[in-house]
Amino acid sequence: MDTHSVKRNYRIQQWKAIIQDRNNTDLTVDEYCKQNGLSRNSYFYWLRIIREEALKQPSASGFVELSLQAHNGPGISMVTPIPVEKPAPSQLTLSVNGITIQVTENTSSALLAKTIGVIKNAQ
């Protein structure tokens, strides 16, 4: 391993510790950087580098554990589920000679085929 790689790995380890420390506070990135004399641009540069390095290292299972912290401090909001409306089922209504047939997406294709066959033969 060359000196450039050693230096880079050392810097990555330093910034991992810094980013982890910031994540354990209720401070925003800007507040944390100001308190610790860090450049905001450097923080996000190393955050990107660390994320890219993490993507290069496959985990044993292919999954990565994520944890959500329920902070309610300044600049941090709670994770809120957004309700998703269920779309109305599709519906087809056929009316011929006073006979009405309603077909929905839940109607079985076998029942629909039999019904069409009966109507066809009834004429």
C-alpha positions as CSV (number, residue, x, y, z in Angstrom):
1,M,0.0,0.0,0.0
2,D,1.5,3.4,-1.0
3,T,1.6,6.4,1.3
4,H,-1.2,8.1,-0.6
5,S,-3.5,5.2,0.2
6,V,-2.4,5.1,3.8
7,K,-3.0,8.8,4.2
8,R,-6.5,8.6,2.5
9,N,-7.5,5.7,4.8
10,Y,-6.4,7.6,7.8
11,R,-8.4,10.7,6.8
12,I,-11.4,8.5,6.1
13,Q,-11.2,7.0,9.6
14,Q,-10.9,10.5,11.1
15,W,-13.9,11.8,9.2
16,K,-16.0,8.7,10.0
17,A,-15.4,9.5,13.7
18,I,-16.4,13.2,13.1
19,I,-19.5,12.3,11.1
20,Q,-20.5,9.7,13.7
21,D,-20.0,12.2,16.5
22,R,-22.2,14.8,14.6
23,N,-24.9,12.1,14.2
24,N,-25.0,11.6,17.9
25,T,-25.8,15.2,18.6
26,D,-28.9,17.3,18.0
27,L,-26.9,19.8,16.1
28,T,-27.3,20.6,12.4
29,V,-24.3,20.1,10.1
30,D,-23.8,23.9,10.0
31,E,-24.0,24.2,13.8
32,Y,-21.6,21.3,14.4
33,C,-19.1,22.5,11.8
34,K,-19.1,26.0,13.3
35,Q,-18.6,24.7,16.9
36,N,-15.8,22.4,15.8
37,G,-14.0,24.7,13.4
38,L,-14.8,22.5,10.4
39,S,-15.6,23.5,6.8
40,R,-19.1,22.6,5.8
41,N,-17.8,21.8,2.3
42,S,-15.2,19.4,3.8
43,Y,-17.8,17.7,5.9
44,F,-20.0,16.9,2.9
45,Y,-17.0,16.0,0.7
46,W,-15.9,13.4,3.2
47,L,-19.4,12.2,3.8
48,R,-19.7,11.5,0.1
49,I,-16.3,9.7,0.0
50,I,-17.3,7.6,3.0
51,R,-20.6,6.6,1.4
52,E,-18.9,5.7,-1.8
53,E,-16.3,3.5,0.1
54,A,-19.2,1.8,2.0
55,L,-20.9,1.0,-1.3
56,K,-17.7,-0.7,-2.6
57,Q,-17.6,-3.0,0.5
58,P,-20.2,-5.7,0.1
59,S,-21.9,-6.8,3.3
60,A,-22.1,-10.5,4.0
61,S,-25.9,-10.7,3.6
62,G,-26.2,-7.9,1.0
63,F,-28.2,-5.8,3.4
64,V,-27.1,-2.9,5.5
65,E,-28.7,-2.1,8.9
66,L,-30.1,1.4,9.1
67,S,-31.2,3.1,12.3
68,L,-33.6,6.0,12.6
69,Q,-33.0,8.3,15.5
70,A,-36.2,10.0,16.8
71,H,-34.6,13.4,17.5
72,N,-36.9,16.3,17.6
73,G,-34.2,19.0,17.9
74,P,-33.7,22.0,15.6
75,G,-33.4,21.1,12.0
76,I,-34.4,17.5,12.5
77,S,-37.9,16.2,11.9
78,M,-39.5,13.0,12.9
79,V,-40.2,10.4,10.3
80,T,-43.9,10.5,9.5
81,P,-45.6,7.9,7.4
82,I,-47.6,9.3,4.5
83,P,-50.9,7.6,3.9
84,V,-51.3,6.4,0.3
85,E,-54.8,6.3,-1.1
86,K,-55.8,3.0,-2.6
87,P,-57.0,3.6,-6.2
88,A,-60.6,2.8,-6.9
89,P,-61.0,-0.6,-8.6
90,S,-61.5,-0.6,-12.3
91,Q,-65.0,-1.3,-13.4
92,L,-66.7,-2.0,-16.7
93,T,-70.5,-1.9,-17.1
94,L,-72.2,-3.5,-20.1
95,S,-75.9,-3.0,-20.9
96,V,-77.6,-4.7,-23.8
97,N,-81.4,-5.2,-24.2
98,G,-82.1,-4.5,-20.5
99,I,-79.4,-6.8,-19.2
100,T,-76.6,-5.1,-17.3
101,I,-73.3,-6.8,-16.4
102,Q,-70.7,-5.2,-14.2
103,V,-67.1,-6.4,-14.5
104,T,-64.4,-5.3,-12.1
105,E,-60.7,-6.2,-11.8
106,N,-61.7,-8.8,-9.2
107,T,-64.0,-10.6,-11.6
108,S,-62.4,-14.0,-12.5
109,S,-61.6,-14.5,-16.2
110,A,-63.3,-17.9,-16.1
111,L,-66.6,-16.4,-14.9
112,L,-66.3,-13.6,-17.6
113,A,-65.6,-16.2,-20.3
114,K,-68.6,-18.3,-19.3
115,T,-70.9,-15.3,-19.1
116,I,-69.9,-14.1,-22.6
117,G,-70.4,-17.7,-23.9
118,V,-73.9,-17.9,-22.4
119,I,-74.8,-14.5,-23.9
120,K,-73.4,-15.4,-27.3
121,N,-75.4,-18.7,-27.4
122,A,-78.6,-17.0,-26.2
123,Q,-79.0,-14.9,-29.3
